């Protein structure tokens, strides 16, 4: 969470006793908002986005569970439960779990699992990721175009571009100075046994073309240089084509799985343990 500050503050009036006299006072409450860019305080200073970056993402699984609950308690599923319970349905949800009585249990069990299957087949986390990346690049382009192109801005701890600063920071290695965090990122993306040396060299050539020396750990870059770093990373990692390939593969597998489920003619109780 981050605060909107005084411009979005709400005043609450109170009465207090001070030196035997009652007087009115106003207490201001700053409105907060949830944002992945919220600042986290560390010993090194303010870390923009520190609470969000690098964390696990339970969102995809929780989204499927939430959709299952919503689909199971609306529409035809709700009508089935009403009918089975002669107009007196009993259901109590605890997050993604369902508590039912004997009248509606068997009917709800089928509808809940059918809802889970529907949500799983009709929604794709990878497609959502693809859309989010496209929006992010669009917003990034707009942000960069709105800044003076030749005036350096911070890529240090207190900057929204801190991760770029970390990727470009030089560290001592067996064969001399190298960009350790960049090397680790390429390894994570390409596989621990992949030879990322050519990628590192290609990236360094691109940096030099943008006026960033391979022998420095910059703490400031111009918007044009930041844009160059981001674009070069996207090109080297080939994220778009790789993501397109993953989406095509998973959608094909989902279609085959659904066909097998239909041909099998058996109820799917994947959600049973909930």
C-alpha positions in Angstrom: 0.0 0.0 0.0 1.1 3.6 -0.6 -0.4 6.8 0.7 -2.1 9.4 -1.6 -0.8 12.0 0.8 -2.5 15.1 2.2 -4.2 15.9 -1.1 -6.5 12.9 -0.7 -6.8 13.1 3.1 -10.1 12.8 4.9 -10.8 14.8 8.1 -12.5 13.3 11.1 -13.6 15.6 13.9 -13.0 14.8 17.5 -13.5 16.5 20.9 -10.7 16.3 23.4 -10.2 17.7 26.9 -7.1 19.8 27.3 -6.2 21.8 30.5 -9.8 21.3 31.7 -11.4 22.6 28.5 -13.2 20.7 25.7 -12.2 21.7 22.2 -12.7 20.3 18.8 -9.9 19.0 16.7 -9.6 17.5 13.2 -7.6 14.3 12.6 -6.6 13.7 9.0 -6.5 10.2 7.5 -4.5 9.7 4.3 -6.1 7.4 1.8 -4.0 4.5 0.7 -4.0 2.5 -2.5 -2.6 -0.8 -3.5 0.2 -0.7 -6.0 3.1 -2.9 -6.9 5.3 0.2 -7.0 4.8 0.9 -3.2 8.0 1.8 -1.4 9.5 -0.6 1.1 12.0 0.8 3.6 15.4 -1.1 3.8 18.7 -0.5 5.5 20.0 0.7 2.2 17.1 3.2 1.7 13.8 3.3 0.0 13.1 0.4 -2.3 10.4 1.2 -4.9 8.3 -1.9 -5.6 10.2 -3.8 -2.9 7.2 -5.6 -1.5 6.0 -6.8 -4.8 9.2 -7.7 -6.7 10.4 -11.3 -6.6 7.5 -12.7 -4.6 5.5 -15.8 -5.3 2.3 -15.3 -7.3 -0.6 -17.3 -6.0 -3.0 -15.2 -8.1 -3.5 -17.6 -10.9 -4.6 -20.5 -8.7 -6.7 -18.2 -6.5 -8.4 -16.8 -9.6 -9.5 -20.2 -10.7 -10.8 -20.9 -7.2 -12.6 -17.6 -7.0 -14.2 -18.2 -10.4 -15.3 -21.7 -9.2 -17.1 -20.3 -6.2 -18.8 -17.6 -8.2 -19.9 -20.0 -11.0 -21.1 -22.6 -8.4 -23.4 -20.2 -6.6 -25.0 -18.5 -9.6 -27.0 -19.4 -12.7 -27.9 -23.0 -13.4 -25.7 -24.3 -10.5 -27.6 -22.2 -8.0 -31.0 -23.3 -9.5 -29.9 -26.9 -9.2 -29.0 -26.5 -5.5 -32.3 -24.7 -4.8 -34.3 -27.5 -6.5 -32.4 -30.3 -4.6 -33.0 -28.5 -1.3 -36.7 -27.8 -2.1 -36.2 -24.1 -1.9 -34.1 -24.1 1.3 -30.5 -24.4 0.1 -27.7 -24.5 2.6 -24.2 -23.6 1.5 -21.4 -21.8 3.4 -18.1 -20.9 1.7 -14.8 -20.5 3.5 -12.5 -19.0 0.9 -12.4 -21.7 -1.7 -14.1 -24.4 0.4 -17.8 -25.3 0.5 -19.9 -26.5 3.4 -23.2 -28.1 2.4 -26.0 -30.2 3.9 -27.1 -33.7 2.8 -29.8 -32.4 0.6 -27.6 -30.5 -1.8 -24.3 -32.2 -1.4 -24.3 -34.5 -4.4 -25.8 -31.9 -6.7 -23.4 -29.2 -5.6 -20.4 -31.6 -5.8 -21.0 -32.1 -9.5 -21.7 -28.5 -10.3 -18.7 -27.2 -8.3 -16.3 -29.5 -10.2 -18.0 -28.7 -13.5 -17.4 -25.0 -12.7 -13.8 -25.7 -11.9 -13.3 -27.4 -15.2 -15.0 -24.6 -17.1 -12.9 -21.9 -15.4 -9.7 -23.9 -16.0 -10.5 -24.5 -19.7 -11.8 -21.0 -20.5 -9.2 -18.9 -18.8 -5.5 -18.7 -19.4 -2.9 -17.1 -17.0 -0.4 -17.1 -19.9 -2.8 -15.0 -22.1 -3.4 -12.6 -19.1 0.4 -12.3 -18.8 0.7 -11.6 -22.5 -1.9 -8.8 -22.3 -0.3 -7.4 -19.2 3.1 -7.2 -20.8 1.7 -5.5 -23.8 0.0 -2.9 -21.6 3.2 -2.4 -19.6 5.2 -1.8 -22.8 2.6 0.7 -24.0 2.6 2.6 -20.7 6.5 2.4 -20.6 6.7 3.9 -24.1 4.3 6.7 -23.1 6.3 7.4 -20.0 9.6 7.6 -21.8 8.3 9.8 -24.5 7.1 12.3 -21.9 10.6 12.8 -20.4 13.4 15.0 -21.6 15.5 12.5 -23.6 18.9 13.9 -22.8 18.6 14.5 -19.0 19.9 11.6 -16.8 17.6 10.1 -14.2 18.5 7.8 -11.3 18.5 4.0 -11.6 19.6 3.7 -8.0 17.8 2.3 -4.9 15.2 5.1 -4.8 14.3 4.8 -8.5 11.5 3.0 -10.2 14.2 1.8 -12.6 16.3 0.2 -9.8 16.2 -3.2 -11.4 18.0 -1.8 -14.4 20.6 -0.4 -12.1 21.1 -3.8 -10.5 21.4 -5.6 -13.9 24.1 -3.2 -15.0 26.1 -3.2 -11.8 29.6 -4.8 -12.2 30.8 -7.5 -9.8 34.1 -9.2 -9.4 34.2 -12.7 -11.0 36.8 -15.4 -11.8 37.5 -13.8 -15.2 37.3 -10.2 -14.1 34.4 -7.8 -13.7 31.0 -8.8 -15.1 27.3 -7.9 -14.7 26.4 -10.6 -12.2 22.7 -10.0 -11.9 22.3 -9.8 -15.7 24.1 -13.1 -16.0 21.9 -14.7 -13.4 18.7 -13.4 -15.2 19.8 -14.9 -18.5 20.5 -18.2 -16.8 17.1 -18.2 -15.2 15.4 -17.5 -18.4 17.4 -19.8 -20.7 18.2 -22.7 -18.3 21.1 -23.3 -16.0 23.0 -25.3 -18.6 22.5 -22.7 -21.3 25.6 -20.9 -22.7 24.5 -17.3 -22.2 28.0 -15.9 -23.1 26.8 -14.8 -26.6 23.8 -13.1 -25.1 26.0 -11.2 -22.6 28.3 -10.0 -25.5 25.3 -9.0 -27.6 23.9 -7.0 -24.8 27.2 -5.3 -24.0 27.5 -4.3 -27.7 24.0 -2.8 -27.6 24.9 -0.9 -24.4 28.0 0.6 -26.0 25.9 1.7 -28.9 23.8 3.6 -26.5 26.8 5.2 -24.9 27.0 3.0 -21.8 30.5 1.7 -21.2 31.0 -2.0 -20.4 33.5 -0.9 -17.6 31.1 1.1 -15.5 28.2 0.5 -13.1 26.0 3.5 -14.1 23.8 5.1 -11.4 22.0 7.4 -13.9 20.8 6.9 -17.5 18.9 9.1 -19.9 15.3 8.0 -20.8 16.7 7.1 -24.3 19.3 4.8 -22.7 16.7 3.2 -20.3 14.5 2.6 -23.3 17.4 1.0 -25.2 18.2 -1.3 -22.2 14.6 -2.5 -21.9 14.2 -3.0 -25.7 17.4 -4.9 -26.0 16.5 -7.2 -23.1 13.1 -7.9 -24.7 14.8 -8.7 -28.0 17.6 -11.0 -26.6 15.2 -12.9 -24.3 12.7 -13.3 -27.2 10.0 -13.2 -24.7 7.1 -12.6 -27.1 7.8 -15.6 -29.4 8.5 -17.8 -26.4 5.3 -16.7 -24.7 3.3 -17.3 -27.9 4.8 -20.8 -28.1 3.8 -21.6 -24.5 0.3 -20.3 -25.1 -0.1 -22.4 -28.3 1.2 -25.5 -26.5 -1.0 -25.2 -23.4 -4.1 -24.4 -25.4 -3.5 -27.5 -27.6 -3.0 -29.6 -24.5 -6.2 -28.2 -22.9 -8.2 -29.0 -26.0 -6.9 -32.6 -26.0 -7.5 -33.0 -22.2 -11.1 -31.7 -22.5 -11.8 -34.1 -25.4 -10.5 -37.0 -23.3 -12.7 -36.0 -20.4 -15.8 -35.8 -22.6 -15.0 -39.1 -24.3 -14.3 -40.8 -20.9 -17.8 -40.0 -19.7 -16.8 -39.8 -16.1 -17.4 -37.0 -13.7 -14.3 -34.9 -12.9 -13.7 -34.4 -9.1 -10.5 -32.4 -9.3 -12.0 -29.9 -6.8 -13.2 -32.6 -4.4 -10.4 -32.1 -1.8 -11.6 -28.5 -1.4 
